[in-house]
């Protein structure tokens, strides 16, 4: 466990767990989400995500310069916003707006925005990502045709997005969502038949699942609920017809990688590692897209 710069090394008990920074004889696996010092149940103060120690709570509630220097931060170093679910609400709103547009315009809009590698459209024109329509990798992430598909994805976004946005902060949560969705689109483009259309936010939602597992592991929460959720969703992914498993797998892997870089980055190089991880996953995604495009053209 990383130590706070300038703080004394915390003693470890027989189990290898550190002792609480205020009660060294009490072993604990929980740390403050702000300063990362180990804290026992008596010292835990509930925060929006995880727990904080009494010292950080006291410093954060001060006034003047001390309060400015100790503004509340998320576990990844992001700013704690007044509305910690704003981005989640906006993403749901975008998906809902596109879904309403699809209901109004029908297949005409779907054919223009869905993910397709290379195929003939109804006018016998060659269309697809391989033809330079790269925007389809992005627009397909917000496109749904069936009400059940839209409903399940938005429920997943609401349940998983709220705690993740609060834990990561707005900017990091947006990066996680978009990179996961694009990675899911890229793997679908690479593996699926070029004339097989695909759409939906599932790749991004599975990215949130992977990130949730990484975050819960980092906070040492009970992993069983998220593992059960993942197992059930992967079962549906590979047993139900009409599901683009490539988007699910691509989003899941990308989301887990991005989240790992975000929640495990050392404090002294936090921003560099966090955004560097996002950039690396994005570069790999672009590489997959370029390789597939060269195969189809």
Buried (B, 14 or more C-beta within 10 A) or exposed (E): EEBBEEEEEBEBEEEEBBBBBBBBEBBBEBBBBBBBBBBBEEBBBEBBBBBBBBBBBEBBEEEEEEEEEBEBBBBBBBEBBEEBBEBBBEBBEEBBEBBEBBEEEEEEBBBBBBBBBBBEEEEEEEBBBBBEBBEBBBBBBBBBBEEEBBEBBBEBBBBBBBBBBBBBBBBBBBBBBBBBBBBBBBBBBBBBEBEBBBBBBBBBBBBBBBBBBBBBBBBEBEEEEBEEBBEEBBEEBEEEEEBBBBBBBBBBBBBBBBBBBBBBBEEEEBEEBBBEBBEBBBEBBBEBBEEBBEEEE
